[in-house]
Amino acid sequence: MLAEHGIQAERRDYFKSPFTVEELRGLLNEIGLSPSEVLSKRSKAYRDLGLADHECSDDELLELMASNPGLLRRPIVVKDRRAVIGFNRGQLEDLIDRE
């Protein structure tokens, strides 16, 4: 979708190149979101780790996300300190079109 609008983006495969805790913390601070807001509650990792039955602190979630990239909702698209988490065509178009 970004290519359709002539936008070149830096792409990162979370599984081949996982984020460190520090990278995740920095990214989330930049876009003003908490770890729980980017947590994929429908992921296999979420179910396998039993996270529905466990309340985690932000630090615990960051550690889990760094070691289990499947816990991150995908994609995370960032432009000018704003982000769209997960695929939502309307939100992506708003992010792309916003000057």
Secondary structure, 3 states (H helix, E strand, C coil): CCHHHCCCCCCCCCCCCCCCHHHHHHHHHHHCCCHHHHECCCCHHHHHCCHHHCCCCHHHHHHHHHHCHHHECCCEEEECCEEEECCCHHHHHHHHHCC
